[in-house]
Amino acid sequence: MYIYIYHFYRKQNFSTKLTALYRAEAIKFILTMVFIIIAIKWLFVINFIAFFVGFFIGISAE
C-alpha cells in the first residue's frame, strides 16, 4: 500500500512539472508568434527575405 501511495504522489508531482513545462512552451510559442507578427508589420516588403533569412539562421544556431 505504501509503495502505491508513494508512486501515485511521485507520478502526480511529475505530472505537475510536465504541465508547467507545457504551459511555458505554449507561452514561448505565443510570444514568438506575436514578435514575428510585430516584426513583419514594421518591416518593408523588400526586407521580408532578409527577415526570414535571419530568422532561420537564428533558429538553426540554437
Secondary structure, 3 states (H helix, E strand, C coil): CHHHHHHHHHHHHHHHHHHHHHHHHHHHHHHHHHHHHHHHHHCCHHHHHHHHHHHHHHHHHC
